[in-house]
């Protein structure tokens, strides 16, 4: 099993920035497509961002495009989600996910495409 541990969540004011981190225990981290999902109170879990093995291709949900940036450091087995211009509606538990990926795979946006999940970190944005 791959362990994924998210960190960096907290309570911030609207308009501020925050960076989440997800550390993976597996030495094969560089072969995983990585993703971020979130679940707001009373809502289903939704896709936020995904990044391919090499980090050279990413995809974002429309709701966060232009504000959030997903990145990875394969030497540190870590994926990041930098969030700018946070809004109240960004309030959610944010989950890190990993998918065993082939070399040619692009980013993945469905939660059923991922194999491993962290337990989440809470982000609360006050308005």
Secondary structure as UniProt FT lines:
FT   STRAND          4..7
FT   STRAND          10..13
FT   TURN            14..15
FT   STRAND          18..24
FT   TURN            27..28
FT   HELIX           29..31
FT   STRAND          32..39
FT   TURN            41..42
FT   STRAND          46..51
FT   TURN            53..54
FT   STRAND          58..60
FT   TURN            62..67
FT   STRAND          68..73
FT   TURN            74..77
FT   STRAND          78..83
FT   HELIX           88..90
FT   STRAND          92..100
FT   TURN            103..104
FT   HELIX           111..113
FT   STRAND          116..117
FT   STRAND          121..126
//
